[in-house]
């Protein structure tokens, strides 16, 4: 068993839809980024890659690559899961937190968990998503963007 840690942050930008955990959430601004900027899925993908010491999403999905422009981060997460499977590894569970003053994610958490689980081919009971604020402090507290952290436990063959 190995544990990976992921962290991501994106600033708000007008004119883009907001996606978190693969779910479109009504909000006046979306997140800036090369892909769909789903900060939660990016943190989870980095955690999974980290657990098997396989770099990060920037290495596998470079931000300047035209093929990843506006990429759906659920596809990105699926591809990360496939990379792990090729190594004989499988995700055991994911625990993630979204740090934002707004929007409140509680109404969307169950759908996020189901989408993340489907992308990683695990049960939704193995995916935890929580929301918190930074109590008005820092860039998230000023509602300038959203951050996410995730840990991922991965089971793998002894040879890795």
Residue pairs with C-beta under 8 A, 6 or more apart in sequence:
1 92
1 153
1 154
1 155
1 156
2 51
2 52
2 153
2 154
2 156
3 51
3 151
3 152
3 153
3 154
4 46
4 47
4 48
4 49
4 50
4 51
4 52
4 151
4 152
4 154
5 46
5 47
5 50
5 149
5 150
5 151
6 42
6 43
6 44
6 45
6 46
6 47
6 48
6 49
6 50
6 148
6 149
6 150
6 151
6 152
7 43
7 46
7 147
7 148
7 149
7 150
8 39
8 40
8 42
8 43
8 46
8 147
8 148
9 39
9 139
9 145
9 146
9 147
9 148
10 31
10 32
10 33
10 37
10 39
10 145
10 146
11 31
11 32
11 139
11 144
11 145
12 29
12 30
12 31
12 32
12 143
12 144
12 145
12 146
13 29
13 30
13 31
13 32
14 28
14 29
14 30
15 30
16 29
16 30
16 31
16 32
16 37
17 24
17 30
18 24
18 25
18 26
18 27
18 29
18 30
18 31
18 103
19 25
19 30
19 31
19 36
19 37
19 38
19 73
20 38
20 39
20 40
20 98
20 105
20 108
20 112
20 146
21 38
21 40
21 41
21 98
21 105
21 108
21 109
21 111
21 112
21 113
21 115
21 116
21 129
22 38
22 41
22 72
22 73
22 74
22 77
22 112
22 115
22 116
22 119
23 108
23 111
23 112
23 115
25 103
25 105
25 108
26 103
27 102
27 103
30 37
31 37
31 38
31 39
31 145
31 146
33 63
34 63
34 64
34 68
34 69
34 70
34 71
35 42
35 61
35 63
35 68
35 69
35 70
35 71
35 72
35 73
35 76
36 70
36 71
36 72
36 73
37 73
38 73
38 74
39 98
39 146
39 147
39 148
40 96
40 98
40 112
40 129
40 148
40 150
41 73
41 74
41 76
41 77
41 116
41 119
42 57
42 73
42 76
42 148
43 96
43 148
43 149
43 150
44 77
44 94
44 96
44 116
44 148
44 150
44 152
45 57
45 73
45 76
45 77
45 80
46 56
46 57
46 150
47 94
47 96
47 150
47 151
47 152
48 77
48 80
48 81
48 84
48 91
48 94
48 120
48 152
48 154
49 55
49 56
49 57
49 60
49 80
49 83
50 56
50 152
51 89
51 152
51 153
51 154
51 156
52 83
52 84
52 87
52 89
52 154
52 156
52 160
54 60
54 83
54 84
54 87
57 76
57 80
60 79
60 80
60 83
61 68
61 71
61 76
61 79
62 68
68 76
74 115
74 119
77 116
77 119
77 120
78 119
78 120
81 91
81 119
81 120
81 121
84 90
84 91
84 154
84 156
87 156
87 157
87 160
88 156
88 157
88 159
88 160
89 154
89 155
89 156
89 157
89 160
90 122
90 154
90 155
90 156
91 120
91 122
91 126
91 152
91 153
91 154
92 122
92 126
92 153
92 154
92 155
93 122
93 126
93 127
93 128
93 152
93 153
94 116
94 120
94 122
94 126
94 127
94 128
94 150
94 151
94 152
94 153
95 128
95 150
95 151
96 127
96 128
96 129
96 130
96 148
96 149
96 150
96 151
97 129
97 130
97 131
97 132
97 148
97 149
97 150
98 105
98 129
98 130
98 131
98 132
98 146
98 147
98 148
99 131
99 132
99 133
99 134
99 140
99 146
99 147
99 148
99 149
100 131
100 133
100 140
100 143
100 146
100 147
101 133
101 134
101 136
101 140
101 141
101 142
101 143
102 143
104 131
105 112
105 129
105 131
106 131
109 129
109 130
109 131
110 124
112 129
113 124
113 127
113 128
113 129
114 124
116 124
116 127
116 129
117 123
117 124
117 126
117 127
120 127
133 140
133 141
134 140
134 141
135 141
136 142
139 145
140 146
140 147
